[in-house]
Structure formats: C-alpha cells, structure tokens
Amino acid sequence: MENVPYLGEGLALLSPLAWSVAVILFKKTGERVPAIALSLFKNTLACALFVATFVALGSAMPEEHSWRDIALLLFSGVLGIALADGLFFVCLNRLGAGRQAIINTAYSPPIIFLSVIFLGERLTPWQVLGVLLILFAVVSVGATKGRDGRRPPALFSGLLAGLGACFSQAISIVMIKAHMAAWPLLWMTSWRVGGGLAATLLVLPFLKPSARSLRSLGDRRVWKFMLPAVLVGTYVSLLAWMGGFKFADASVASALNQTSTLFTFLLAVVILKEPVTRRGLLGLSLGVVGVALVTFLGAG
C-alpha cells in the first residue's frame, strides 16, 4: 500500500472532506445530545468498528512492539479523541459550525511549534507571520455577531474549548509521529480509539448528573444525524487522517487537513443557514492565508 502514488496526500484530503460533512451532522446532533453523551456514543461505536475491521481484514500486527508503544497510543487517544473531541463538541455547540471552522485554523501552529521543540524542525519567518495571521483570525471570531447583532453568550468559553481541541489534537499526533511509519494503520488507530473510549468512561462518573446523563441517546430523532456523523466523521475521517500522517509528510498532511476550514464554513452557510459577516469572512481569509504560510513555507 505504501507504494501507491500520492496515497498519503489522497487520504489527507479525504479526511477533511468527510470531517466537514460530519461537523454539520454533529451540530444537528448536539442540539439534543450533550457533549459527553455524544463523545461516549461516538467512541464506543468507532472502537467497535475499528476492531471489527481489524479482525475481519486480518490486519497486520507490528513486527516489534512493547507495552510502552501501546501506552503511548492509548495516551494519544486520551488527548486526541477523548479530550480534543469533547472540547470540539463544546465549541461547536456554543459557537456554531462557521465560527468553529475559523477557530480550527489554529490547528497547524501547535504542530509546527511542537515539531520545533521535539522533532528538531526550524520555524521560519514566514511561519511566524502565518501564526500571527491565524491568531488574528481566531480573535476575529470574538468580534463576530449573530443575526440579532449580539455576540453568543458563551463566546469566551467556546473559544477556549476550540483552541484547547486544536492543541490537544496537535500534541496527540506529534507524540506518535516518529513511530507511525512502523505501525500498521488499523492497529494503531484501534488502540488510539480504545484510549479515547476508556478515558471517556473513566471521567463519566465524576461529572455533574446533568452533564453525564445519557437519556438523550434514546431519542430516535437524533439517530438519523448521529449515526452517519460517527460513520463519516470518526470511522472514515479518522482512518484517513491517520493514513495521511503515516504515508505523507506531516507538513503536507496538515496543510491538506486544513481544507476542512473552507468546507465546513461553506456547508455551515449553505445547510445550517449560519450568518455570513464581513468580519467572519475576513477572519476566514486571514486563517487560510496563515495556514498556507505555516504549512507551505517551512524550512523544508
């Protein structure tokens, strides 16, 4: 499979396409299902799907691996699936898909900075400029208003949740990047999802009764959104996301991943009828240009 031309690039582009569709479905689901309940359902179904696929295909195990490798994958799942997705759902429910898409442009800078610190890469002046533009884009979200001319009441907490999701996701992928070439795709993805599910189950008893209620999952009206959201957004998108980083350079994969910003913003306007403002468009433009500078004008 590694010899297929542009396999990594193709998977890295498939991931944001699938994820953007799932974001719209998750937004509809989040109107009735709390973040923790949605995370639990998503991680449980995704874990079952990945393990079933792994067994059905008779997928390969790594030639050499240790419990330390498995622990690393589990912890990557705790950060990148349980924590990052939980924060993502909070941001999505509080700010909407369009604003969340702009905040998601902050996904690349922490990957770049962590690569500088832990992987020995260098940060170029163009990348610094790109990071500044992305920061301006995120700040622009705080200045946007809704149809009624008011800012969302949970704007600040939504911003923090969105940024927290980006940082958690970045840490979760950088910490395993050096090992990904040697690990089979389905094997490592199954362990990561398992780590995310375990973390969600462990946290559940410590939440407030209202926050941990799973009663909303019994509402059949949300299943028409929730099931395809998990299948497309977690199963397809996550597998493609991991494959993109495995078979392509991290800088290229992260650049293609960021196209989800454009896809999600457009789908939010067309399908969810979220308002488009000049400030929002400016923020989106700054974020996209910043992402391009950060990812394409690195040291190489």
TIKE-367222 format. One record per residue (C-alpha): x, y, z; residue in three letters; residue number from 0. Coordinates in steps of 0.5 Angstrom, whole numbers, plus 500, padded with zeros to 3 digits. Each point is the difference from the previous one (the first is absolute). Layout:
REM residues N
<u = X&v = Y&w = Z&r = ALA&k = NUM>
...
END
This chain:
REM residues 300
<u = 500&v = 500&w = 500&r = MET&k = 0>
<u = 506&v = 505&w = 502&r = GLU&k = 1>
<u = 502&v = 499&w = 492&r = ASN&k = 2>
<u = 493&v = 503&w = 498&r = VAL&k = 3>
<u = 502&v = 507&w = 497&r = PRO&k = 4>
<u = 497&v = 506&w = 504&r = TYR&k = 5>
<u = 497&v = 495&w = 505&r = LEU&k = 6>
<u = 501&v = 505&w = 506&r = GLY&k = 7>
<u = 498&v = 506&w = 496&r = GLU&k = 8>
<u = 494&v = 497&w = 498&r = GLY&k = 9>
<u = 498&v = 498&w = 507&r = LEU&k = 10>
<u = 502&v = 506&w = 503&r = ALA&k = 11>
<u = 495&v = 504&w = 495&r = LEU&k = 12>
<u = 494&v = 494&w = 501&r = LEU&k = 13>
<u = 501&v = 502&w = 508&r = SER&k = 14>
<u = 497&v = 507&w = 500&r = PRO&k = 15>
<u = 495&v = 499&w = 494&r = LEU&k = 16>
<u = 497&v = 494&w = 505&r = ALA&k = 17>
<u = 501&v = 504&w = 506&r = TRP&k = 18>
<u = 497&v = 506&w = 497&r = SER&k = 19>
<u = 493&v = 496&w = 499&r = VAL&k = 20>
<u = 501&v = 497&w = 507&r = ALA&k = 21>
<u = 500&v = 507&w = 503&r = VAL&k = 22>
<u = 494&v = 502&w = 497&r = ILE&k = 23>
<u = 496&v = 494&w = 503&r = LEU&k = 24>
<u = 504&v = 500&w = 507&r = PHE&k = 25>
<u = 497&v = 507&w = 500&r = LYS&k = 26>
<u = 493&v = 498&w = 499&r = LYS&k = 27>
<u = 501&v = 494&w = 505&r = THR&k = 28>
<u = 503&v = 505&w = 505&r = GLY&k = 29>
<u = 493&v = 504&w = 500&r = GLU&k = 30>
<u = 497&v = 494&w = 504&r = ARG&k = 31>
<u = 506&v = 496&w = 503&r = VAL&k = 32>
<u = 505&v = 503&w = 505&r = PRO&k = 33>
<u = 508&v = 499&w = 498&r = ALA&k = 34>
<u = 502&v = 495&w = 505&r = ILE&k = 35>
<u = 494&v = 495&w = 498&r = ALA&k = 36>
<u = 502&v = 502&w = 492&r = LEU&k = 37>
<u = 507&v = 498&w = 502&r = SER&k = 38>
<u = 498&v = 494&w = 503&r = LEU&k = 39>
<u = 496&v = 497&w = 495&r = PHE&k = 40>
<u = 505&v = 502&w = 494&r = LYS&k = 41>
<u = 506&v = 497&w = 504&r = ASN&k = 42>
<u = 496&v = 494&w = 501&r = THR&k = 43>
<u = 497&v = 499&w = 493&r = LEU&k = 44>
<u = 507&v = 502&w = 497&r = ALA&k = 45>
<u = 504&v = 495&w = 504&r = CYS&k = 46>
<u = 495&v = 494&w = 498&r = ALA&k = 47>
<u = 501&v = 502&w = 493&r = LEU&k = 48>
<u = 508&v = 500&w = 500&r = PHE&k = 49>
<u = 501&v = 494&w = 504&r = VAL&k = 50>
<u = 495&v = 496&w = 496&r = ALA&k = 51>
<u = 503&v = 503&w = 493&r = THR&k = 52>
<u = 507&v = 498&w = 503&r = PHE&k = 53>
<u = 498&v = 493&w = 501&r = VAL&k = 54>
<u = 496&v = 499&w = 494&r = ALA&k = 55>
<u = 505&v = 502&w = 496&r = LEU&k = 56>
<u = 505&v = 496&w = 504&r = GLY&k = 57>
<u = 505&v = 506&w = 500&r = SER&k = 58>
<u = 507&v = 500&w = 502&r = ALA&k = 59>
<u = 503&v = 501&w = 506&r = MET&k = 60>
<u = 506&v = 504&w = 501&r = PRO&k = 61>
<u = 507&v = 495&w = 500&r = GLU&k = 62>
<u = 502&v = 503&w = 506&r = GLU&k = 63>
<u = 496&v = 504&w = 506&r = HIS&k = 64>
<u = 500&v = 501&w = 507&r = SER&k = 65>
<u = 495&v = 502&w = 505&r = TRP&k = 66>
<u = 504&v = 506&w = 500&r = ARG&k = 67>
<u = 497&v = 501&w = 493&r = ASP&k = 68>
<u = 493&v = 498&w = 502&r = ILE&k = 69>
<u = 500&v = 505&w = 506&r = ALA&k = 70>
<u = 503&v = 506&w = 495&r = LEU&k = 71>
<u = 494&v = 498&w = 495&r = LEU&k = 72>
<u = 495&v = 500&w = 506&r = LEU&k = 73>
<u = 502&v = 507&w = 503&r = PHE&k = 74>
<u = 500&v = 502&w = 493&r = SER&k = 75>
<u = 493&v = 498&w = 499&r = GLY&k = 76>
<u = 498&v = 503&w = 507&r = VAL&k = 77>
<u = 503&v = 507&w = 498&r = LEU&k = 78>
<u = 498&v = 500&w = 492&r = GLY&k = 79>
<u = 493&v = 496&w = 501&r = ILE&k = 80>
<u = 497&v = 501&w = 507&r = ALA&k = 81>
<u = 503&v = 507&w = 502&r = LEU&k = 82>
<u = 500&v = 503&w = 493&r = ALA&k = 83>
<u = 493&v = 498&w = 497&r = ASP&k = 84>
<u = 497&v = 501&w = 507&r = GLY&k = 85>
<u = 503&v = 507&w = 499&r = LEU&k = 86>
<u = 498&v = 501&w = 493&r = PHE&k = 87>
<u = 492&v = 498&w = 501&r = PHE&k = 88>
<u = 500&v = 505&w = 506&r = VAL&k = 89>
<u = 503&v = 505&w = 495&r = CYS&k = 90>
<u = 495&v = 498&w = 494&r = LEU&k = 91>
<u = 494&v = 500&w = 505&r = ASN&k = 92>
<u = 502&v = 507&w = 502&r = ARG&k = 93>
<u = 502&v = 504&w = 494&r = LEU&k = 94>
<u = 498&v = 496&w = 494&r = GLY&k = 95>
<u = 503&v = 497&w = 494&r = ALA&k = 96>
<u = 502&v = 506&w = 497&r = GLY&k = 97>
<u = 504&v = 503&w = 506&r = ARG&k = 98>
<u = 503&v = 493&w = 502&r = GLN&k = 99>
<u = 503&v = 500&w = 493&r = ALA&k = 100>
<u = 503&v = 506&w = 500&r = ILE&k = 101>
<u = 503&v = 498&w = 507&r = ILE&k = 102>
<u = 502&v = 494&w = 497&r = ASN&k = 103>
<u = 506&v = 503&w = 496&r = THR&k = 104>
<u = 503&v = 500&w = 507&r = ALA&k = 105>
<u = 502&v = 493&w = 499&r = TYR&k = 106>
<u = 506&v = 501&w = 496&r = SER&k = 107>
<u = 504&v = 505&w = 504&r = PRO&k = 108>
<u = 501&v = 495&w = 506&r = PRO&k = 109>
<u = 502&v = 494&w = 496&r = ILE&k = 110>
<u = 505&v = 505&w = 497&r = ILE&k = 111>
<u = 503&v = 502&w = 507&r = PHE&k = 112>
<u = 500&v = 493&w = 503&r = LEU&k = 113>
<u = 504&v = 498&w = 494&r = SER&k = 114>
<u = 505&v = 505&w = 501&r = VAL&k = 115>
<u = 500&v = 498&w = 507&r = ILE&k = 116>
<u = 500&v = 493&w = 500&r = PHE&k = 117>
<u = 502&v = 498&w = 493&r = LEU&k = 118>
<u = 505&v = 505&w = 498&r = GLY&k = 119>
<u = 497&v = 504&w = 495&r = GLU&k = 120>
<u = 501&v = 507&w = 499&r = ARG&k = 121>
<u = 495&v = 506&w = 500&r = LEU&k = 122>
<u = 501&v = 505&w = 494&r = THR&k = 123>
<u = 498&v = 507&w = 500&r = PRO&k = 124>
<u = 494&v = 498&w = 495&r = TRP&k = 125>
<u = 497&v = 495&w = 505&r = GLN&k = 126>
<u = 501&v = 505&w = 506&r = VAL&k = 127>
<u = 496&v = 505&w = 495&r = LEU&k = 128>
<u = 495&v = 495&w = 499&r = GLY&k = 129>
<u = 499&v = 498&w = 507&r = VAL&k = 130>
<u = 498&v = 508&w = 501&r = LEU&k = 131>
<u = 495&v = 500&w = 495&r = LEU&k = 132>
<u = 497&v = 493&w = 503&r = ILE&k = 133>
<u = 500&v = 504&w = 507&r = LEU&k = 134>
<u = 496&v = 506&w = 496&r = PHE&k = 135>
<u = 495&v = 495&w = 497&r = ALA&k = 136>
<u = 499&v = 497&w = 507&r = VAL&k = 137>
<u = 499&v = 507&w = 503&r = VAL&k = 138>
<u = 495&v = 502&w = 495&r = SER&k = 139>
<u = 495&v = 494&w = 502&r = VAL&k = 140>
<u = 500&v = 504&w = 506&r = GLY&k = 141>
<u = 498&v = 506&w = 497&r = ALA&k = 142>
<u = 494&v = 497&w = 495&r = THR&k = 143>
<u = 493&v = 501&w = 502&r = LYS&k = 144>
<u = 494&v = 496&w = 498&r = GLY&k = 145>
<u = 494&v = 501&w = 497&r = ARG&k = 146>
<u = 497&v = 504&w = 506&r = ASP&k = 147>
<u = 506&v = 505&w = 500&r = GLY&k = 148>
<u = 502&v = 496&w = 506&r = ARG&k = 149>
<u = 506&v = 496&w = 502&r = ARG&k = 150>
<u = 499&v = 493&w = 502&r = PRO&k = 151>
<u = 499&v = 500&w = 508&r = PRO&k = 152>
<u = 505&v = 494&w = 500&r = ALA&k = 153>
<u = 505&v = 503&w = 496&r = LEU&k = 154>
<u = 506&v = 500&w = 504&r = PHE&k = 155>
<u = 500&v = 493&w = 503&r = SER&k = 156>
<u = 498&v = 498&w = 492&r = GLY&k = 157>
<u = 507&v = 503&w = 498&r = LEU&k = 158>
<u = 504&v = 497&w = 506&r = LEU&k = 159>
<u = 497&v = 493&w = 498&r = ALA&k = 160>
<u = 501&v = 501&w = 493&r = GLY&k = 161>
<u = 507&v = 502&w = 501&r = LEU&k = 162>
<u = 501&v = 494&w = 505&r = GLY&k = 163>
<u = 498&v = 495&w = 495&r = ALA&k = 164>
<u = 505&v = 502&w = 495&r = CYS&k = 165>
<u = 506&v = 500&w = 505&r = PHE&k = 166>
<u = 497&v = 493&w = 503&r = SER&k = 167>
<u = 500&v = 497&w = 493&r = GLN&k = 168>
<u = 507&v = 503&w = 498&r = ALA&k = 169>
<u = 503&v = 497&w = 506&r = ILE&k = 170>
<u = 497&v = 493&w = 499&r = SER&k = 171>
<u = 503&v = 500&w = 492&r = ILE&k = 172>
<u = 506&v = 503&w = 502&r = VAL&k = 173>
<u = 502&v = 495&w = 505&r = MET&k = 174>
<u = 499&v = 494&w = 496&r = ILE&k = 175>
<u = 502&v = 502&w = 493&r = LYS&k = 176>
<u = 507&v = 497&w = 501&r = ALA&k = 177>
<u = 497&v = 493&w = 500&r = HIS&k = 178>
<u = 495&v = 501&w = 495&r = MET&k = 179>
<u = 504&v = 497&w = 494&r = ALA&k = 180>
<u = 501&v = 494&w = 504&r = ALA&k = 181>
<u = 493&v = 499&w = 503&r = TRP&k = 182>
<u = 494&v = 497&w = 496&r = PRO&k = 183>
<u = 495&v = 505&w = 499&r = LEU&k = 184>
<u = 494&v = 496&w = 502&r = LEU&k = 185>
<u = 504&v = 497&w = 506&r = TRP&k = 186>
<u = 502&v = 507&w = 503&r = MET&k = 187>
<u = 493&v = 503&w = 498&r = THR&k = 188>
<u = 496&v = 495&w = 504&r = SER&k = 189>
<u = 505&v = 501&w = 506&r = TRP&k = 190>
<u = 499&v = 507&w = 500&r = ARG&k = 191>
<u = 492&v = 500&w = 499&r = VAL&k = 192>
<u = 501&v = 495&w = 506&r = GLY&k = 193>
<u = 504&v = 505&w = 504&r = GLY&k = 194>
<u = 494&v = 505&w = 499&r = GLY&k = 195>
<u = 495&v = 496&w = 502&r = LEU&k = 196>
<u = 503&v = 498&w = 506&r = ALA&k = 197>
<u = 501&v = 507&w = 502&r = ALA&k = 198>
<u = 493&v = 502&w = 499&r = THR&k = 199>
<u = 497&v = 494&w = 504&r = LEU&k = 200>
<u = 505&v = 502&w = 506&r = LEU&k = 201>
<u = 498&v = 507&w = 500&r = VAL&k = 202>
<u = 493&v = 499&w = 500&r = LEU&k = 203>
<u = 498&v = 498&w = 507&r = PRO&k = 204>
<u = 504&v = 507&w = 502&r = PHE&k = 205>
<u = 495&v = 505&w = 496&r = LEU&k = 206>
<u = 494&v = 503&w = 502&r = LYS&k = 207>
<u = 494&v = 496&w = 500&r = PRO&k = 208>
<u = 497&v = 505&w = 494&r = SER&k = 209>
<u = 507&v = 499&w = 496&r = ALA&k = 210>
<u = 500&v = 493&w = 501&r = ARG&k = 211>
<u = 493&v = 498&w = 498&r = SER&k = 212>
<u = 499&v = 495&w = 494&r = LEU&k = 213>
<u = 493&v = 501&w = 500&r = ARG&k = 214>
<u = 500&v = 504&w = 493&r = SER&k = 215>
<u = 504&v = 494&w = 497&r = LEU&k = 216>
<u = 493&v = 496&w = 500&r = GLY&k = 217>
<u = 497&v = 506&w = 496&r = ASP&k = 218>
<u = 499&v = 496&w = 493&r = ARG&k = 219>
<u = 499&v = 507&w = 496&r = ARG&k = 220>
<u = 508&v = 502&w = 501&r = VAL&k = 221>
<u = 502&v = 493&w = 498&r = TRP&k = 222>
<u = 499&v = 502&w = 492&r = LYS&k = 223>
<u = 505&v = 505&w = 502&r = PHE&k = 224>
<u = 505&v = 497&w = 505&r = MET&k = 225>
<u = 501&v = 493&w = 496&r = LEU&k = 226>
<u = 502&v = 503&w = 494&r = PRO&k = 227>
<u = 504&v = 505&w = 503&r = ALA&k = 228>
<u = 504&v = 495&w = 504&r = VAL&k = 229>
<u = 501&v = 495&w = 494&r = LEU&k = 230>
<u = 502&v = 506&w = 496&r = VAL&k = 231>
<u = 504&v = 504&w = 505&r = GLY&k = 232>
<u = 503&v = 495&w = 504&r = THR&k = 233>
<u = 501&v = 494&w = 496&r = TYR&k = 234>
<u = 501&v = 503&w = 493&r = VAL&k = 235>
<u = 504&v = 506&w = 502&r = SER&k = 236>
<u = 504&v = 498&w = 506&r = LEU&k = 237>
<u = 502&v = 494&w = 496&r = LEU&k = 238>
<u = 502&v = 505&w = 494&r = ALA&k = 239>
<u = 503&v = 505&w = 505&r = TRP&k = 240>
<u = 505&v = 494&w = 503&r = MET&k = 241>
<u = 502&v = 498&w = 493&r = GLY&k = 242>
<u = 501&v = 507&w = 498&r = GLY&k = 243>
<u = 505&v = 501&w = 505&r = PHE&k = 244>
<u = 503&v = 493&w = 499&r = LYS&k = 245>
<u = 501&v = 500&w = 493&r = PHE&k = 246>
<u = 502&v = 507&w = 498&r = ALA&k = 247>
<u = 504&v = 506&w = 504&r = ASP&k = 248>
<u = 497&v = 503&w = 506&r = ALA&k = 249>
<u = 500&v = 507&w = 497&r = SER&k = 250>
<u = 496&v = 498&w = 493&r = VAL&k = 251>
<u = 495&v = 495&w = 504&r = ALA&k = 252>
<u = 499&v = 506&w = 505&r = SER&k = 253>
<u = 499&v = 505&w = 494&r = ALA&k = 254>
<u = 495&v = 496&w = 497&r = LEU&k = 255>
<u = 496&v = 498&w = 506&r = ASN&k = 256>
<u = 499&v = 508&w = 501&r = GLN&k = 257>
<u = 496&v = 500&w = 494&r = THR&k = 258>
<u = 494&v = 498&w = 505&r = SER&k = 259>
<u = 500&v = 507&w = 502&r = THR&k = 260>
<u = 497&v = 502&w = 493&r = LEU&k = 261>
<u = 496&v = 494&w = 499&r = PHE&k = 262>
<u = 497&v = 501&w = 507&r = THR&k = 263>
<u = 499&v = 507&w = 499&r = PHE&k = 264>
<u = 496&v = 500&w = 494&r = LEU&k = 265>
<u = 496&v = 494&w = 502&r = LEU&k = 266>
<u = 498&v = 504&w = 506&r = ALA&k = 267>
<u = 498&v = 505&w = 496&r = VAL&k = 268>
<u = 496&v = 496&w = 495&r = VAL&k = 269>
<u = 497&v = 495&w = 504&r = ILE&k = 270>
<u = 499&v = 503&w = 507&r = LEU&k = 271>
<u = 499&v = 507&w = 497&r = LYS&k = 272>
<u = 505&v = 503&w = 505&r = GLU&k = 273>
<u = 501&v = 507&w = 499&r = PRO&k = 274>
<u = 506&v = 503&w = 496&r = VAL&k = 275>
<u = 503&v = 506&w = 502&r = THR&k = 276>
<u = 506&v = 504&w = 497&r = ARG&k = 277>
<u = 504&v = 499&w = 507&r = ARG&k = 278>
<u = 499&v = 493&w = 499&r = GLY&k = 279>
<u = 502&v = 500&w = 493&r = LEU&k = 280>
<u = 506&v = 504&w = 502&r = LEU&k = 281>
<u = 502&v = 495&w = 505&r = GLY&k = 282>
<u = 499&v = 494&w = 496&r = LEU&k = 283>
<u = 504&v = 503&w = 495&r = SER&k = 284>
<u = 506&v = 502&w = 505&r = LEU&k = 285>
<u = 499&v = 493&w = 503&r = GLY&k = 286>
<u = 501&v = 497&w = 493&r = VAL&k = 287>
<u = 506&v = 504&w = 498&r = VAL&k = 288>
<u = 503&v = 499&w = 506&r = GLY&k = 289>
<u = 499&v = 492&w = 500&r = VAL&k = 290>
<u = 504&v = 501&w = 493&r = ALA&k = 291>
<u = 506&v = 504&w = 502&r = LEU&k = 292>
<u = 500&v = 495&w = 506&r = VAL&k = 293>
<u = 500&v = 494&w = 496&r = THR&k = 294>
<u = 503&v = 501&w = 493&r = PHE&k = 295>
<u = 505&v = 505&w = 502&r = LEU&k = 296>
<u = 504&v = 496&w = 505&r = GLY&k = 297>
<u = 507&v = 498&w = 501&r = ALA&k = 298>
<u = 499&v = 494&w = 496&r = GLY&k = 299>
END
